[in-house]
Amino acid sequence: MSEQKTVVKFGTDGWRGIIADDFTYDNVRVAATAIAHYVIEREDASAGVCIGWDTRFASRSFARVVAKVLSEAGIPVVIAATETPTPALSFEVRRRKAAGGVMITSSHNPAEWNGVKYKASYGGSGSPSIMAAIESYLGKPLPRADKPASIAEADFHDRYIEALAAFVDLESIKKSGYKFLVDCMYGSGRGVISKILSQAGIPCVEIRGEINPSFPGINPEPILPHIALTQRVVVQDKCDAGLITDGDADRIGAVDEHGNVVDAHKIFAVLLNWLLERKKWPGDVTRAFNTTKMLDRICAKHGRRLHEHGIGFKYVCDLMLEHDILIGGEESGGIGISRHLPERDGLLNSLLLANVMADEGKTLGQLVASLQAEFGEHQYGRVDMHIQDELKQSAIIRAQAGLTEFAGMKVLRVETLDGIKFFLDNPACSSKPNAAETWLLLRASGTEPLLRVYCESCSVESVERILRAAQEFVLAGATA
C-alpha cells in the first residue's frame, strides 16, 4: 500500500473515483481513516457514525470496509441493513444525533464510478471547512483504539418513510385521482415513493426499480437522454406525471402527462410558487448562479428575499444553517426544504410535486404553463463540452477579455459570481410580454477537461441558437 499512489481528494460532499482503478479498498480505507481522524478530533466520537450504501457494484462491501476502519478507531458504527437513499442517511444521522454519516455512492455518475460522501451531524453536506478538515487528515495512520467499537446493522428506511408521508398531504393526492409514474433509475430510491403512494391508495407505476449495478443503457441522472423511457411510459400508461430520482435519490427530474421533460428549474419554480402562494411558509429563498431567474420574479411578487450563490448544494446548506431559509436549490435537481432537512431530497420533492398537482387541481404540464403565463416564458438549456484543458482555458480567457457582443447580440452586463455570465439584448424577446432575460454562462470545471455552457431565454429557439454560437466560440480557440 505504501507504494500505491493515493488519489483520494474530498470535494463538496466527499470523494469519488472509478471502481478498481482509483476507487479501491485501499483508497477507501484512506478516506475512512481521514474521516475517523476528523470525528475523533472535531466531533463527539461516542455519538457514533451512520453508514449508508447504494445499489452500485460492491457498495455494501465498501461500506463494511469503512465500518471496520471507524470501529478500529473506537467509533461506534450503525450501518444500513439494505441499500439506502442519501437523504435517508442524512435523516438518520440527525435523528440519532450521530457525529456524522458516510454514504457509499456516486450519485448520478456512470456505473463504473463509486464514491464516499460525508454528511455532517446536522443532517446535510459537510461545510467547506469540514471537508477541508477531513482532507487535511489524508495519509495519516489510523488512530487505533484499545478495543474496536461496536458495529450494528439497522433499518434506515422506516422512520424516514414515516417522515416523508407525514410531510405531504396524501389524502389530498388520493382525492385528486391522479396517477403517477415513478422512475427509480435502478437507484437506491427504489420502492420508497411507490410504497408511500400505494399504501395511501394512490395509483402509481414504478419502473427501473430493480437492482442492476450496470444501469443498463443509461447514467442514473434524471435528464435526457436517460429518461426517454420515462417519457414513453408516462404516455403509454396514461399517467398524469412522471417522478424521477437519480442513483442515490437526492435529485429530482420529472415528465409531464404528455411526455414532455419538466426540467429542474421549472420543478423548483412550481414548488416555490406553491409554498409561497398556498402554504405561506416563512423564510428566504436561495438559488445557484446557474438557475432560472423565474425564481427571482416569484420571490419579488411575494416580497421574499432571494440569496444567489455559487454552484453546489454546499452553499444552500450553509445558508440554511445561518439564515431562515424556506427552500434552496441548484440547477442539477438538488432542492432542499429546511423544515425537512438541510439536504437535497428527490423523494420528498417528488411527493411534493404530486401534492402541488392535487392542491391546484392541475396536471404537471398545466402547472408549468400557468407559471410561464404569469411570470413570462423561461426556457433553459445546457451543453457539456468535453474538451482539452488548453481549449477550455482559451475560451475563458477570451470570454474575460471584455466582449461587447455575443451571437450578434449586445452584451448588457457581465456577472462573475461562479463562471462568466453574459446578459444579452435579445431582439427575439422584445415582442414577448414579460419576456425572460437572456443570459449565457460559461463555467469551466476545476477538476475535469470540461466546460459547461448554460443559457436561459424567452424561447427554445433562442436558447438553441445561443448555445450553438457559444460552442462555436469555444471551438474557435483551437484555430486561434
N, C-alpha and C positions, 0 to 999 in steps of 0.2 A: 504493500500500500504506500510505503514511503516514496517509491519511485513513480507512482501514478500522479499525473497532473490533476490537481483539484480544480474543477471548473465551476464550483458552486458560487453563485452570486445572487444575493437577495435583492429583489426588486420591490414593487409596490406591495404585493402580498407574500412573496416568497421566491422560490427558485423553481425553474422548470428546465427540462432537457429531454433529449432523445433517448428512449429506453435502450439499454445495452451499449450505448455509445458513451454519453456522459451521465445519463441517469442510471447509475449502477448502485448496487447495495453499498459499496464502499463510500460513494459520494453522498448517498442518503444518510449514512452514519455521520459523515462530516457535517451535514446540515443539522441533523438531530443533536449532535454534540454542541453545536453553537447555540441551538435553542435551549438546551439544558443549562448551559452557562448563563444565558440571559435570565431564565426563570429562577435559577438559584440566587443570582446576584441582584436582580431588579424586581422580582415578584415574590409572593408568598408561596414558596415551592410546596409547602404542605397542603395547599389547596388543590394541587394536582393539575394534570393536563388531560384534556379530552382529545381523542384522535378519531377522525373520520376518514373514510376512503370511498372512492367512486367505482364506476364499472370498467375502468380501464384495465389493460393487461397487468396483472401482478400487483394491483393497487393494495389488495389486502395483505399480501406478503410484504410489501414495502412499509405498510402501516405497522406491521408487527416488528419490523426492524427498528422503526422509530420508538415504538413502545419499549422495546428491550433496552435501547440506549438510555431513555429517560429513567426507566426503572433502575438501571445500574448506577445512575447518578443520584438515586434516592428520591426521585419524584414519582408520586403515585400516578397511575395512568388508568383512565377509563376509555376503552376502545369500542368503537361501534361494532355491534354483532353482525350487521349487514351493511350493504352499500348505502351511503348517506349523502343527501344534498348538502352543499356547503352551507346554506343558510340554516339548515337543521343543526349542523355542528355549532355554528355561532350561537344559535338559540340555546343549545345545551351548555355551552361554556358559561353563558350569562346565568342560566337557570341554576347551575350547580355552584356558581360563584367560583369557578375554577381560575387558576392562574393564567390560563391561556388555552389555545387549541391548535392542533395541527391537522391539516386536511391534505390527503394524498389525492391530487387531481391535477389535470392540465386543462380543465375548464372546456373551452371551445376549440382547442388546438387539435390537429390531426391525430390519428390513432397511435402513431409512433412516439408521441410525446407523453410525458407524465411530469408531475411536479409536487412540490411541498409548499403549501400555503400556511402562513401563520396567522392566527386570529387572537386578538388581544382579549383581556379579561372582560372588557365591556361588550363583547359580542360583535366585533367588527374587525375590519382590516387594521393591522398594526400601523400606527402612525409612522411617518418617515423617521422620526427619532428612534422608535422601537426597532424598525427594520435595520437602521444603521447600527444600532447597538448589537443586534444579533449578528450582523455581518462582521462586526469587529472581533467576534469570538471565533471566526472561522480558522481552522488549523490548530486550535488549542486542544490539548489532550483532554479526554473525558474526565471530569471530576467524580471519580467513583466513590460511592458511599460504602460504609462498612457492611451494609446489608441492602440488597436490592429492595426497592419499594414494590408495592402490590400492583398487579395488572389485572383489571377486571373488565369483563365484557358487559355491555348494556345496550338496550334499545334506545336509539336516538330519534325514533320516528313518532312514537305515540303522543308525547307531550307537545311536540312541535305541530303535529297534525291537529291536535285539540286547539292549539293557539290560532292556527290558520282558520279553522272552522268557526271559532268564536269571533274572529276579526271581521268576517264578512257576513252579510245577511243572506243566508242560504234559503230562507223561506221566500224572500223576495225573488231570488233567482228561480226557485221552483215555480212560483206563480206565473212567471213570465212565459213559461212554456218553451223557452229557447233550448236548443240542442247544441252541444259543444263537441268539437274535435279536440283531442289532447294529443300533442305530438311530443314524446319524451326524448326523441333523437338518440335512443339507446343509452340515455344517461341515467344518473342516479336519482333524478326526479320521478322515475317510473313508478306508477301506481299511486302517487300521492294525490294529485288532483282528481283522478278518476275515482279513487276511493271516497274522497270527500263528497264529490258530486253524486256518486251512485248511492251512497248511504243516505243522502238527503232526497233521493228520488228524482234527481235531475238527469235528463237524458244526456249521455256522452259516449263518445267512441275514442278509444285510445289506440294510437299507432306507435310503432317503434318503441314499444315498452319492454321488449325482451333484452336480455344482456347479450351484447355482441361487441367485444372489445375492438373489433376491426372497423366499427362504424361503417358498414358496407356502403360504398358509393358516395359517402358524404364526410364532411367535417361536422362535428356536433355544434354548429353555430347557427342560430336561428335567422339566417339571411339567405337570399338566393346565392347560388343555385341549390343549396342544401335543403330548401323547403318546397321544392317543386312538387313532391309527393303530397305534402300538406295541402297545397293549392288544389290538387286534383280531387283528393278525398273529401275536402270540405264541400265541394260542389256535388260530387258523386253521392255522398251520404246525406245531402240536404241539411247540413249543419249551418247554424247562424253565425258561427265564428270558429276559427282555429286558434288554439292557445298553445304556444310552443316554448319549451325551455331548453337550455343548452346542456352541455355534458355534465355540469355539476349543479345545474338548476338555479344559478343565481342571476341569469339573464333571461329576458323575455323577448319573444317575437310573436307576431300574430298575422292572421289571414282573415279577410272579411268573408261574408257569405257568398260573394261572387268569385272567391279565389284570389282576390287582389291582396298583395302584400301591404300590411299596415306597418310602416317602419317604426323604430323605437321612438323617434321624435313625436310621431302622432300618438303613439301609446302614452307617452309622458304627458302630452297635451290633454288627451282625453281624461286621464286620471287627475291631473291638476285641476282642470276646469270643474270636474265633479266634486273634488274635495273642497274647493272654494265656493262653488255655486250652491251645492246641495248640503254637504256635510258642515261647511262653515268652520272647519277646524282651524285653530290659530297657528301662527308660525310663518317664518320666512321660507323662501324657495331658493334652491341652488341649481345651477346648471353648468355643464362644462363648456369651454370655449368653442367647441365644435358642434354644439347642439342648436336646434331651431330657435329662432328669435320669436316664434309664435308664443313661446312661454313668457317672453317679456310683455307681450300685449295682454295676455291673460292676467298676469300679475298687476299690470297697470290698471286694468279695469277694476280689480278688487282691492287696489291700494296695498298690495303686498310687496315687501322688499325682496328683490332678487339679487342673489350673490352669483356673479360669474367667476369661474375659477379655471385652473389648469385642467388638463385632460387626465383622467384617472379617478377612480372612486375614492382613493385615499383623501382627496380634497373634500368630497362630500362628507365622509366620515369625520374628518377634523372639524368641519363647520358644525356638524350635528353635536359634537362634544362641547363646542364652545358657545353655540347660539341656540335659540329656539327655532329649530328648522322643522317645517312640516314634511317636506319631500325634497329629494335631490336626486340628480341622475346624470348619466353620461350617454354619449352617442351610441354605444355598443349594446344598449338594452339593459344596463345595470341601473336600476331605480330603487331607492330606499325610502321607507317611510319611518320616521324616527320613533313614533309611538309603538312600532313593532320591534325594529332593530336598527342600529346604525350600520346597516348592511344591505347589499343588493339581495333581492329575493324574487326570482322569476316565478315561483309558485304562488306566492301571495299576490303578486301583481296580475297573474293570470286570473285568479279568482276575483280580484277587484274589477278587472275588465268585465267579467260576467256580471258583477254586481252593478256596475255603471249601466250596462245594457238593460238590466232588469228595472232599475230605478227610473231610467229615462224612457223606457219603452221603445228603444231603438236598437237596430242591429249595429254591429261594429262599423259597417260601411256608412250607415246613416249618421252615426256619431261623428265620424271623420268629416263627412260632408257638411254637417252643421257647424263644426269648428271652422272649416275653410270659408263658409259663407259669412260667419260673424267676424273672424279675425283676419281674413284675407287668405288667398291661396298661397300656401307654402309648399314647395316641392324641394326634394333633397336628393343628393347623390354623392357617392364616394367611389374613388378609384384607388386601389393599392398598386403602386408601381414598384415592382421588384427590380431594382437597378443597382449598378455598381456604386460604391460609395463616392467615387470621383464625380460621377454624373449627378448624384444626389446633392453633393456639396456645391457643385456648379450651379444647379438650379436655385439653391437657397441664396448663394452669393448674388446671382443675377436678380433674384426677387427683392433682395435687400438694397439694391442699387438705386432705388428711388423711381420705380415705374410710375408713369403718369397715365398710362393707357394699358388695357389688357383686353384681348379678344375684341378689339375695336370699340371698347367702352372706356370712358373716362374713369380714372381712379379717384373716388371721392375722399377716401381716407384709408389709413392703414392701421391695424392693431397688431401687437406682437406679444400678447399675453402668453401664448404657447403655440409657436409657429408664426407664420406670416399670413395675415388675413387682409384681403383687399375688398373694400366695399365699392361696387361698380354702379355707374349711372347707366342703367339698362333701358333703352328705348322701348323694348318689348313689354315692359311693365307699366309704362306711362299711361296706357289706356285702361288699365285694370283697376277696379275700385279697391282701395285699401291694400294695394299690392305689397307682397313681401319685399324686404330689402334684398338686393342681390349681393352675395358675398362669395368669395373664393378663399380657401385656406390651404396653404402648403405646410406640411409638417413632416420633418424628417425623423425617422426612428433613430434613437441613440445607440441601439444595440444590433440592428439588422440593416442589410442593404435594401432599405425600404423607404419609399416616400409616399405618404398618404395625401391625397388631394380630395378636399371636401367642397361642396358647393350647395348653396340654397338660393332659390329664386322663385319667381311668380309662376313658372310653368315648367313642365317636364322638358319641353323643347329647349328652353333657355339653359336649364341645368346641363343637358346633354351637350349643347353647343359649347358652353364654358368649360366643361370637363375635357372635351376634345381639344380645345385651344390650350388648356393647361398641360395636357400630355405632350402636345407639340412643342410647347415652350420648354418643358423639361428635357425632352429628347434632343432639342436643338443644341443643347450643350455638348453633345457628342461630336458635333461638327464645328463647334466654335473655335 
